[in-house]
Amino acid sequence: MFLSDGTANSLDKWFAILELDKDASNDDIKKAHRKMVIKYHPDKLQGVSQDIKRLAEEKFLLVQKAYENIMKGR
């Protein structure tokens, strides 16, 4: 599991979740977050199996946590 202590090493992991470099601007971070939230939002997945919905929900929560930790670190 990812660390949430705000160290540089854990921040690198959060940036990797959002598929960004650690020198990304705040606007780039917001755009990447928004794009992934739309992609993985459980309400957007109609007509798929419960397993896929569960995986998307886990990814959605991880994306949210990554965004929060990156913004705290700034």
Residue frames as qw, qx, qy, qz and C-alpha x, y, z in Angstrom:
[[0.000, 0.888, 0.459, 0.000, 0.00, 0.00, 0.00],
 [0.369, 0.621, -0.035, 0.691, 1.11, 3.58, -0.55],
 [0.407, -0.331, -0.454, 0.721, 2.48, 5.71, 2.24],
 [0.010, 0.847, 0.371, 0.380, 0.69, 8.92, 3.08],
 [0.573, -0.593, -0.204, 0.526, 3.34, 10.52, 5.25],
 [0.188, 0.975, 0.034, -0.116, 4.17, 13.25, 2.71],
 [0.530, -0.508, 0.475, 0.485, 7.78, 12.19, 2.14],
 [0.271, 0.585, -0.472, -0.601, 9.31, 12.72, -1.28],
 [0.035, -0.114, 0.971, 0.205, 9.28, 8.99, -1.93],
 [0.256, 0.467, 0.812, -0.239, 5.57, 8.66, -1.23],
 [0.305, 0.698, 0.051, -0.646, 4.84, 11.81, -3.25],
 [0.110, 0.380, -0.753, -0.526, 6.51, 10.15, -6.23],
 [0.118, 0.209, 0.971, 0.024, 4.07, 7.28, -5.86],
 [0.272, 0.652, 0.509, -0.492, 1.10, 9.63, -5.77],
 [0.240, 0.634, -0.326, -0.659, 2.32, 11.38, -8.92],
 [0.007, -0.163, 0.925, 0.342, 2.69, 7.98, -10.60],
 [0.258, 0.437, 0.829, -0.233, -0.96, 7.18, -9.83],
 [0.327, 0.792, 0.221, -0.466, -2.00, 10.36, -11.65],
 [0.765, 0.350, 0.343, 0.418, 0.51, 9.51, -14.41],
 [0.133, 0.977, -0.035, 0.164, 2.41, 12.78, -13.92],
 [0.611, 0.285, -0.375, 0.636, 5.98, 13.91, -13.34],
 [0.456, -0.587, -0.473, 0.473, 6.71, 15.39, -9.94],
 [0.207, -0.247, 0.049, 0.945, 7.44, 18.77, -11.55],
 [0.026, 0.557, 0.694, 0.455, 3.91, 19.05, -12.99],
 [0.096, -0.248, 0.109, -0.958, 2.11, 22.33, -12.47],
 [0.307, 0.192, 0.680, -0.637, -0.97, 22.66, -10.28],
 [0.613, 0.384, -0.092, -0.685, -3.08, 23.04, -13.44],
 [0.489, 0.297, -0.787, -0.230, -1.63, 19.83, -14.88],
 [0.002, 0.009, -0.916, 0.402, -2.38, 18.03, -11.61],
 [0.466, 0.296, 0.412, -0.725, -5.98, 19.26, -11.62],
 [0.615, 0.395, -0.382, -0.566, -6.46, 18.25, -15.26],
 [0.360, 0.217, -0.907, -0.020, -5.03, 14.76, -14.70],
 [0.172, 0.099, 0.801, -0.566, -7.17, 14.32, -11.58],
 [0.558, 0.350, 0.161, -0.735, -10.33, 15.41, -13.37],
 [0.559, 0.366, -0.616, -0.417, -9.60, 13.13, -16.34],
 [0.263, 0.111, -0.947, 0.148, -9.07, 10.09, -14.12],
 [0.314, 0.169, 0.633, -0.687, -12.09, 10.82, -11.93],
 [0.649, 0.354, -0.103, -0.665, -14.28, 10.86, -15.02],
 [0.505, 0.332, -0.767, -0.213, -12.67, 7.68, -16.33],
 [0.321, 0.026, -0.911, 0.258, -12.99, 5.68, -13.11],
 [0.404, -0.115, 0.344, -0.840, -16.13, 7.11, -11.51],
 [0.207, 0.118, 0.965, -0.106, -18.37, 4.16, -10.57],
 [0.441, 0.568, 0.435, -0.542, -21.53, 5.97, -11.71],
 [0.351, 0.613, -0.419, -0.571, -20.14, 6.16, -15.25],
 [0.082, 0.237, -0.950, -0.184, -19.91, 2.38, -15.53],
 [0.720, 0.133, 0.296, -0.613, -23.36, 1.17, -16.45],
 [0.902, 0.320, -0.108, -0.268, -23.87, -2.34, -17.75],
 [0.439, 0.511, -0.714, 0.189, -20.56, -3.79, -16.58],
 [0.743, -0.253, -0.612, 0.099, -19.94, -6.55, -14.07],
 [0.544, -0.834, -0.052, -0.080, -19.73, -5.91, -10.35],
 [0.815, -0.243, 0.092, 0.517, -16.06, -6.92, -10.39],
 [0.440, 0.425, 0.188, 0.768, -15.20, -4.20, -12.86],
 [0.238, -0.843, -0.178, -0.448, -17.24, -1.66, -10.89],
 [0.741, -0.648, -0.037, 0.172, -15.41, -2.63, -7.70],
 [0.719, -0.021, 0.141, 0.680, -12.00, -2.26, -9.37],
 [0.199, 0.636, 0.222, 0.712, -13.01, 1.11, -10.81],
 [0.456, -0.846, -0.153, -0.229, -14.18, 2.28, -7.40],
 [0.787, -0.447, 0.033, 0.425, -10.86, 1.25, -5.83],
 [0.543, 0.235, 0.209, 0.779, -8.95, 3.13, -8.54],
 [0.074, -0.798, -0.271, -0.533, -11.27, 6.13, -8.13],
 [0.603, -0.793, -0.083, 0.025, -10.55, 6.29, -4.40],
 [0.760, -0.214, 0.136, 0.598, -6.83, 5.91, -5.01],
 [0.344, 0.522, 0.254, 0.738, -6.91, 8.79, -7.52],
 [0.313, -0.868, -0.194, -0.333, -8.73, 10.95, -4.96],
 [0.741, -0.616, 0.017, 0.265, -6.17, 10.10, -2.28],
 [0.678, 0.106, 0.189, 0.702, -3.28, 10.81, -4.65],
 [0.127, 0.717, 0.226, 0.647, -4.67, 14.24, -5.51],
 [0.506, -0.842, -0.111, -0.153, -5.22, 15.12, -1.85],
 [0.791, -0.436, 0.089, 0.419, -1.72, 14.04, -0.84],
 [0.555, 0.324, 0.207, 0.738, -0.05, 15.90, -3.71],
 [0.051, -0.799, -0.186, -0.569, -1.92, 19.10, -2.92],
 [0.659, -0.748, -0.057, 0.058, -1.05, 18.79, 0.78],
 [0.791, -0.192, 0.141, 0.564, 2.60, 18.43, -0.17],
 [0.400, 0.555, 0.217, 0.697, 2.60, 21.66, -2.13]]
